[in-house]
């Protein structure tokens, strides 16, 4: 296994969905941080 940051953008070309849970994965102490939200928005996941 390697870090996602080590992959090129081309390696994600066929990815259509990113599934995750929210509890303590994206949310910390019951809150979604501005940085996390911005990353989701930048990735296009919030379309």
PDB file of N, H, CA, C and O in Angstrom:
ATOM      1  N   UNK A   1       0.844  -1.159   0.000  1.00  0.00           N
ATOM      2  CA  UNK A   1       0.000   0.000   0.000  1.00  0.00           C
ATOM      3  C   UNK A   1       0.900   1.236   0.000  1.00  0.00           C
ATOM      4  O   UNK A   1       1.956   1.250   0.632  1.00  0.00           O
ATOM      5  N   UNK A   2       0.465   2.267  -0.718  1.00  0.00           N
ATOM      6  H   UNK A   2      -0.393   2.255  -1.231  1.00  0.00           H
ATOM      7  CA  UNK A   2       1.225   3.518  -0.748  1.00  0.00           C
ATOM      8  C   UNK A   2       0.266   4.690  -0.563  1.00  0.00           C
ATOM      9  O   UNK A   2      -0.946   4.538  -0.709  1.00  0.00           O
ATOM     10  N   UNK A   3       0.798   5.819  -0.252  1.00  0.00           N
ATOM     11  H   UNK A   3       1.783   5.943  -0.134  1.00  0.00           H
ATOM     12  CA  UNK A   3      -0.018   7.011  -0.012  1.00  0.00           C
ATOM     13  C   UNK A   3      -0.685   7.467  -1.303  1.00  0.00           C
ATOM     14  O   UNK A   3      -0.085   7.385  -2.374  1.00  0.00           O
ATOM     15  N   UNK A   4      -1.908   7.942  -1.209  1.00  0.00           N
ATOM     16  H   UNK A   4      -2.396   8.009  -0.338  1.00  0.00           H
ATOM     17  CA  UNK A   4      -2.597   8.462  -2.389  1.00  0.00           C
ATOM     18  C   UNK A   4      -1.849   9.632  -3.000  1.00  0.00           C
ATOM     19  O   UNK A   4      -1.891   9.838  -4.213  1.00  0.00           O
ATOM     20  N   UNK A   5      -1.173  10.391  -2.170  1.00  0.00           N
ATOM     21  H   UNK A   5      -1.139  10.224  -1.184  1.00  0.00           H
ATOM     22  CA  UNK A   5      -0.420  11.546  -2.672  1.00  0.00           C
ATOM     23  C   UNK A   5       0.739  11.130  -3.574  1.00  0.00           C
ATOM     24  O   UNK A   5       1.267  11.958  -4.316  1.00  0.00           O
ATOM     25  N   UNK A   6       1.141   9.866  -3.521  1.00  0.00           N
ATOM     26  H   UNK A   6       0.711   9.193  -2.918  1.00  0.00           H
ATOM     27  CA  UNK A   6       2.227   9.374  -4.363  1.00  0.00           C
ATOM     28  C   UNK A   6       1.745   9.009  -5.767  1.00  0.00           C
ATOM     29  O   UNK A   6       2.559   8.774  -6.661  1.00  0.00           O
ATOM     30  N   UNK A   7       0.436   8.961  -5.962  1.00  0.00           N
ATOM     31  H   UNK A   7      -0.225   9.152  -5.236  1.00  0.00           H
ATOM     32  CA  UNK A   7      -0.126   8.595  -7.263  1.00  0.00           C
ATOM     33  C   UNK A   7      -0.259   9.823  -8.150  1.00  0.00           C
ATOM     34  O   UNK A   7      -0.441  10.941  -7.667  1.00  0.00           O
ATOM     35  N   UNK A   8      -0.168   9.598  -9.444  1.00  0.00           N
ATOM     36  H   UNK A   8      -0.020   8.690  -9.837  1.00  0.00           H
ATOM     37  CA  UNK A   8      -0.355  10.696 -10.398  1.00  0.00           C
ATOM     38  C   UNK A   8      -1.851  10.905 -10.644  1.00  0.00           C
ATOM     39  O   UNK A   8      -2.659  10.013 -10.384  1.00  0.00           O
ATOM     40  N   UNK A   9      -2.209  12.078 -11.142  1.00  0.00           N
ATOM     41  H   UNK A   9      -1.552  12.802 -11.353  1.00  0.00           H
ATOM     42  CA  UNK A   9      -3.613  12.353 -11.465  1.00  0.00           C
ATOM     43  C   UNK A   9      -4.153  11.365 -12.489  1.00  0.00           C
ATOM     44  O   UNK A   9      -5.328  11.002 -12.437  1.00  0.00           O
ATOM     45  N   UNK A  10      -3.314  10.927 -13.415  1.00  0.00           N
ATOM     46  H   UNK A  10      -2.359  11.222 -13.458  1.00  0.00           H
ATOM     47  CA  UNK A  10      -3.739   9.986 -14.450  1.00  0.00           C
ATOM     48  C   UNK A  10      -4.206   8.658 -13.857  1.00  0.00           C
ATOM     49  O   UNK A  10      -5.071   7.995 -14.428  1.00  0.00           O
ATOM     50  N   UNK A  11      -3.647   8.272 -12.730  1.00  0.00           N
ATOM     51  H   UNK A  11      -2.944   8.810 -12.265  1.00  0.00           H
ATOM     52  CA  UNK A  11      -4.039   7.010 -12.100  1.00  0.00           C
ATOM     53  C   UNK A  11      -5.465   7.050 -11.559  1.00  0.00           C
ATOM     54  O   UNK A  11      -6.052   6.004 -11.282  1.00  0.00           O
ATOM     55  N   UNK A  12      -6.020   8.238 -11.408  1.00  0.00           N
ATOM     56  H   UNK A  12      -5.542   9.088 -11.632  1.00  0.00           H
ATOM     57  CA  UNK A  12      -7.379   8.384 -10.890  1.00  0.00           C
ATOM     58  C   UNK A  12      -8.380   8.715 -11.992  1.00  0.00           C
ATOM     59  O   UNK A  12      -9.536   9.027 -11.707  1.00  0.00           O
ATOM     60  N   UNK A  13      -7.946   8.650 -13.237  1.00  0.00           N
ATOM     61  H   UNK A  13      -7.006   8.397 -13.469  1.00  0.00           H
ATOM     62  CA  UNK A  13      -8.788   9.034 -14.357  1.00  0.00           C
ATOM     63  C   UNK A  13     -10.100   8.276 -14.467  1.00  0.00           C
ATOM     64  O   UNK A  13     -11.097   8.844 -14.913  1.00  0.00           O
ATOM     65  N   UNK A  14     -10.125   7.020 -14.074  1.00  0.00           N
ATOM     66  H   UNK A  14      -9.315   6.559 -13.712  1.00  0.00           H
ATOM     67  CA  UNK A  14     -11.339   6.214 -14.182  1.00  0.00           C
ATOM     68  C   UNK A  14     -12.170   6.196 -12.902  1.00  0.00           C
ATOM     69  O   UNK A  14     -13.221   5.556 -12.866  1.00  0.00           O
ATOM     70  N   UNK A  15     -11.733   6.870 -11.874  1.00  0.00           N
ATOM     71  H   UNK A  15     -10.879   7.390 -11.903  1.00  0.00           H
ATOM     72  CA  UNK A  15     -12.475   6.894 -10.605  1.00  0.00           C
ATOM     73  C   UNK A  15     -13.729   7.746 -10.777  1.00  0.00           C
ATOM     74  O   UNK A  15     -13.655   8.901 -11.196  1.00  0.00           O
ATOM     75  N   UNK A  16     -14.877   7.162 -10.448  1.00  0.00           N
ATOM     76  H   UNK A  16     -14.936   6.224 -10.108  1.00  0.00           H
ATOM     77  CA  UNK A  16     -16.140   7.890 -10.569  1.00  0.00           C
ATOM     78  C   UNK A  16     -16.746   8.212  -9.217  1.00  0.00           C
ATOM     79  O   UNK A  16     -17.514   9.167  -9.099  1.00  0.00           O
ATOM     80  N   UNK A  17     -16.417   7.434  -8.192  1.00  0.00           N
ATOM     81  H   UNK A  17     -15.793   6.658  -8.287  1.00  0.00           H
ATOM     82  CA  UNK A  17     -17.006   7.630  -6.875  1.00  0.00           C
ATOM     83  C   UNK A  17     -15.952   7.452  -5.789  1.00  0.00           C
ATOM     84  O   UNK A  17     -15.027   6.652  -5.930  1.00  0.00           O
ATOM     85  N   UNK A  18     -16.101   8.190  -4.731  1.00  0.00           N
ATOM     86  H   UNK A  18     -16.852   8.840  -4.617  1.00  0.00           H
ATOM     87  CA  UNK A  18     -15.288   8.012  -3.536  1.00  0.00           C
ATOM     88  C   UNK A  18     -16.254   7.814  -2.383  1.00  0.00           C
ATOM     89  O   UNK A  18     -16.990   8.730  -2.017  1.00  0.00           O
ATOM     90  N   UNK A  19     -16.251   6.621  -1.812  1.00  0.00           N
ATOM     91  H   UNK A  19     -15.653   5.877  -2.109  1.00  0.00           H
ATOM     92  CA  UNK A  19     -17.162   6.296  -0.726  1.00  0.00           C
ATOM     93  C   UNK A  19     -16.396   6.268   0.585  1.00  0.00           C
ATOM     94  O   UNK A  19     -15.300   5.711   0.660  1.00  0.00           O
ATOM     95  N   UNK A  20     -16.964   6.859   1.599  1.00  0.00           N
ATOM     96  H   UNK A  20     -17.854   7.311   1.538  1.00  0.00           H
ATOM     97  CA  UNK A  20     -16.342   6.870   2.921  1.00  0.00           C
ATOM     98  C   UNK A  20     -17.428   7.045   3.972  1.00  0.00           C
ATOM     99  O   UNK A  20     -18.547   7.453   3.662  1.00  0.00           O
ATOM    100  N   UNK A  21     -17.095   6.738   5.187  1.00  0.00           N
ATOM    101  H   UNK A  21     -16.186   6.407   5.439  1.00  0.00           H
ATOM    102  CA  UNK A  21     -18.017   7.066   6.269  1.00  0.00           C
ATOM    103  C   UNK A  21     -17.601   8.416   6.842  1.00  0.00           C
ATOM    104  O   UNK A  21     -16.506   8.897   6.551  1.00  0.00           O
ATOM    105  N   UNK A  22     -18.430   9.011   7.624  1.00  0.00           N
ATOM    106  H   UNK A  22     -19.320   8.619   7.860  1.00  0.00           H
ATOM    107  CA  UNK A  22     -18.143  10.336   8.161  1.00  0.00           C
ATOM    108  C   UNK A  22     -17.579  10.281   9.590  1.00  0.00           C
ATOM    109  O   UNK A  22     -16.703  11.069   9.944  1.00  0.00           O
ATOM    110  N   UNK A  23     -18.077   9.364  10.393  1.00  0.00           N
ATOM    111  H   UNK A  23     -18.789   8.724  10.106  1.00  0.00           H
ATOM    112  CA  UNK A  23     -17.727   9.323  11.816  1.00  0.00           C
ATOM    113  C   UNK A  23     -16.239   9.105  12.034  1.00  0.00           C
ATOM    114  O   UNK A  23     -15.716   8.013  11.813  1.00  0.00           O
ATOM    115  N   UNK A  24     -15.577  10.147  12.466  1.00  0.00           N
ATOM    116  H   UNK A  24     -16.001  11.034  12.646  1.00  0.00           H
ATOM    117  CA  UNK A  24     -14.160  10.141  12.815  1.00  0.00           C
ATOM    118  C   UNK A  24     -13.245   9.788  11.639  1.00  0.00           C
ATOM    119  O   UNK A  24     -12.052   9.559  11.840  1.00  0.00           O
ATOM    120  N   UNK A  25     -13.782   9.740  10.422  1.00  0.00           N
ATOM    121  H   UNK A  25     -14.751   9.926  10.259  1.00  0.00           H
ATOM    122  CA  UNK A  25     -12.947   9.597   9.236  1.00  0.00           C
ATOM    123  C   UNK A  25     -12.762  10.967   8.612  1.00  0.00           C
ATOM    124  O   UNK A  25     -11.636  11.422   8.415  1.00  0.00           O
ATOM    125  N   UNK A  26     -13.862  11.615   8.306  1.00  0.00           N
ATOM    126  H   UNK A  26     -14.777  11.245   8.467  1.00  0.00           H
ATOM    127  CA  UNK A  26     -13.826  12.988   7.788  1.00  0.00           C
ATOM    128  C   UNK A  26     -14.165  14.005   8.869  1.00  0.00           C
ATOM    129  O   UNK A  26     -13.801  15.176   8.773  1.00  0.00           O
ATOM    130  N   UNK A  27     -14.858  13.548   9.886  1.00  0.00           N
ATOM    131  H   UNK A  27     -15.154  12.596   9.964  1.00  0.00           H
ATOM    132  CA  UNK A  27     -15.301  14.439  10.960  1.00  0.00           C
ATOM    133  C   UNK A  27     -14.428  14.217  12.190  1.00  0.00           C
ATOM    134  O   UNK A  27     -14.121  13.079  12.543  1.00  0.00           O
ATOM    135  N   UNK A  28     -14.033  15.305  12.836  1.00  0.00           N
ATOM    136  H   UNK A  28     -14.283  16.230  12.549  1.00  0.00           H
ATOM    137  CA  UNK A  28     -13.241  15.225  14.060  1.00  0.00           C
ATOM    138  C   UNK A  28     -14.004  15.927  15.167  1.00  0.00           C
ATOM    139  O   UNK A  28     -14.368  17.096  15.039  1.00  0.00           O
ATOM    140  N   UNK A  29     -14.238  15.221  16.233  1.00  0.00           N
ATOM    141  H   UNK A  29     -13.942  14.272  16.337  1.00  0.00           H
ATOM    142  CA  UNK A  29     -14.981  15.728  17.382  1.00  0.00           C
ATOM    143  C   UNK A  29     -16.330  16.321  16.964  1.00  0.00           C
ATOM    144  O   UNK A  29     -16.752  17.370  17.449  1.00  0.00           O
ATOM    145  N   UNK A  30     -16.990  15.602  16.041  1.00  0.00           N
ATOM    146  H   UNK A  30     -16.647  14.749  15.647  1.00  0.00           H
ATOM    147  CA  UNK A  30     -18.332  15.988  15.631  1.00  0.00           C
ATOM    148  C   UNK A  30     -18.407  17.111  14.610  1.00  0.00           C
ATOM    149  O   UNK A  30     -19.503  17.576  14.296  1.00  0.00           O
ATOM    150  N   UNK A  31     -17.268  17.561  14.081  1.00  0.00           N
ATOM    151  H   UNK A  31     -16.378  17.184  14.337  1.00  0.00           H
ATOM    152  CA  UNK A  31     -17.275  18.691  13.146  1.00  0.00           C
ATOM    153  C   UNK A  31     -16.482  18.371  11.883  1.00  0.00           C
ATOM    154  O   UNK A  31     -15.449  17.704  11.931  1.00  0.00           O
ATOM    155  N   UNK A  32     -16.983  18.853  10.768  1.00  0.00           N
ATOM    156  H   UNK A  32     -17.823  19.395  10.730  1.00  0.00           H
ATOM    157  CA  UNK A  32     -16.281  18.766   9.497  1.00  0.00           C
ATOM    158  C   UNK A  32     -15.477  20.050   9.356  1.00  0.00           C
ATOM    159  O   UNK A  32     -16.051  21.137   9.291  1.00  0.00           O
ATOM    160  N   UNK A  33     -14.161  19.934   9.310  1.00  0.00           N
ATOM    161  H   UNK A  33     -13.695  19.050   9.363  1.00  0.00           H
ATOM    162  CA  UNK A  33     -13.316  21.133   9.270  1.00  0.00           C
ATOM    163  C   UNK A  33     -13.423  21.842   7.924  1.00  0.00           C
ATOM    164  O   UNK A  33     -13.782  21.236   6.915  1.00  0.00           O
ATOM    165  N   UNK A  34     -13.110  23.115   7.928  1.00  0.00           N
ATOM    166  H   UNK A  34     -12.818  23.607   8.748  1.00  0.00           H
ATOM    167  CA  UNK A  34     -13.115  23.903   6.696  1.00  0.00           C
ATOM    168  C   UNK A  34     -12.114  23.335   5.698  1.00  0.00           C
ATOM    169  O   UNK A  34     -12.382  23.324   4.496  1.00  0.00           O
ATOM    170  N   UNK A  35     -10.972  22.865   6.175  1.00  0.00           N
ATOM    171  H   UNK A  35     -10.755  22.873   7.151  1.00  0.00           H
ATOM    172  CA  UNK A  35      -9.955  22.301   5.295  1.00  0.00           C
ATOM    173  C   UNK A  35     -10.455  21.021   4.622  1.00  0.00           C
ATOM    174  O   UNK A  35     -10.203  20.799   3.438  1.00  0.00           O
ATOM    175  N   UNK A  36     -11.160  20.185   5.375  1.00  0.00           N
ATOM    176  H   UNK A  36     -11.365  20.365   6.337  1.00  0.00           H
ATOM    177  CA  UNK A  36     -11.710  18.961   4.806  1.00  0.00           C
ATOM    178  C   UNK A  36     -12.769  19.287   3.774  1.00  0.00           C
ATOM    179  O   UNK A  36     -12.788  18.705   2.689  1.00  0.00           O
ATOM    180  N   UNK A  37     -13.651  20.217   4.107  1.00  0.00           N
ATOM    181  H   UNK A  37     -13.635  20.691   4.988  1.00  0.00           H
ATOM    182  CA  UNK A  37     -14.693  20.624   3.167  1.00  0.00           C
ATOM    183  C   UNK A  37     -14.071  21.203   1.897  1.00  0.00           C
ATOM    184  O   UNK A  37     -14.510  20.887   0.791  1.00  0.00           O
ATOM    185  N   UNK A  38     -13.061  22.043   2.051  1.00  0.00           N
ATOM    186  H   UNK A  38     -12.705  22.300   2.949  1.00  0.00           H
ATOM    187  CA  UNK A  38     -12.392  22.644   0.892  1.00  0.00           C
ATOM    188  C   UNK A  38     -11.750  21.575   0.009  1.00  0.00           C
ATOM    189  O   UNK A  38     -11.780  21.675  -1.217  1.00  0.00           O
ATOM    190  N   UNK A  39     -11.171  20.559   0.636  1.00  0.00           N
ATOM    191  H   UNK A  39     -11.146  20.478   1.632  1.00  0.00           H
ATOM    192  CA  UNK A  39     -10.554  19.468  -0.136  1.00  0.00           C
ATOM    193  C   UNK A  39     -11.607  18.695  -0.920  1.00  0.00           C
ATOM    194  O   UNK A  39     -11.384  18.335  -2.076  1.00  0.00           O
ATOM    195  N   UNK A  40     -12.759  18.439  -0.292  1.00  0.00           N
ATOM    196  H   UNK A  40     -12.940  18.731   0.647  1.00  0.00           H
ATOM    197  CA  UNK A  40     -13.838  17.762  -0.992  1.00  0.00           C
ATOM    198  C   UNK A  40     -14.356  18.602  -2.154  1.00  0.00           C
ATOM    199  O   UNK A  40     -14.637  18.085  -3.236  1.00  0.00           O
ATOM    200  N   UNK A  41     -14.476  19.889  -1.915  1.00  0.00           N
ATOM    201  H   UNK A  41     -14.248  20.308  -1.036  1.00  0.00           H
ATOM    202  CA  UNK A  41     -14.948  20.788  -2.970  1.00  0.00           C
ATOM    203  C   UNK A  41     -13.941  20.844  -4.124  1.00  0.00           C
ATOM    204  O   UNK A  41     -14.327  20.798  -5.291  1.00  0.00           O
ATOM    205  N   UNK A  42     -12.678  20.942  -3.800  1.00  0.00           N
ATOM    206  H   UNK A  42     -12.364  20.980  -2.851  1.00  0.00           H
ATOM    207  CA  UNK A  42     -11.624  21.009  -4.823  1.00  0.00           C
ATOM    208  C   UNK A  42     -11.574  19.724  -5.650  1.00  0.00           C
ATOM    209  O   UNK A  42     -11.290  19.764  -6.847  1.00  0.00           O
ATOM    210  N   UNK A  43     -11.849  18.589  -5.013  1.00  0.00           N
ATOM    211  H   UNK A  43     -12.079  18.556  -4.040  1.00  0.00           H
ATOM    212  CA  UNK A  43     -11.799  17.306  -5.719  1.00  0.00           C
ATOM    213  C   UNK A  43     -12.989  17.104  -6.651  1.00  0.00           C
ATOM    214  O   UNK A  43     -12.972  16.211  -7.498  1.00  0.00           O
ATOM    215  N   UNK A  44     -14.010  17.921  -6.498  1.00  0.00           N
ATOM    216  H   UNK A  44     -14.024  18.646  -5.810  1.00  0.00           H
ATOM    217  CA  UNK A  44     -15.211  17.761  -7.304  1.00  0.00           C
ATOM    218  C   UNK A  44     -16.210  16.805  -6.673  1.00  0.00           C
ATOM    219  O   UNK A  44     -17.230  16.483  -7.282  1.00  0.00           O
ATOM    220  N   UNK A  45     -15.929  16.352  -5.466  1.00  0.00           N
ATOM    221  H   UNK A  45     -15.100  16.613  -4.971  1.00  0.00           H
ATOM    222  CA  UNK A  45     -16.789  15.380  -4.798  1.00  0.00           C
ATOM    223  C   UNK A  45     -18.126  15.970  -4.367  1.00  0.00           C
ATOM    224  O   UNK A  45     -19.046  15.222  -4.036  1.00  0.00           O
ATOM    225  N   UNK A  46     -18.253  17.277  -4.364  1.00  0.00           N
ATOM    226  H   UNK A  46     -17.506  17.884  -4.634  1.00  0.00           H
ATOM    227  CA  UNK A  46     -19.483  17.905  -3.890  1.00  0.00           C
ATOM    228  C   UNK A  46     -20.401  18.342  -5.033  1.00  0.00           C
ATOM    229  O   UNK A  46     -21.262  19.200  -4.839  1.00  0.00           O
ATOM    230  N   UNK A  47     -20.228  17.775  -6.192  1.00  0.00           N
ATOM    231  H   UNK A  47     -19.528  17.078  -6.350  1.00  0.00           H
ATOM    232  CA  UNK A  47     -21.092  18.125  -7.328  1.00  0.00           C
ATOM    233  C   UNK A  47     -22.453  17.526  -7.193  1.00  0.00           C
ATOM    234  O   UNK A  47     -23.303  17.722  -8.061  1.00  0.00           O
TER     235      UNK A  47
END
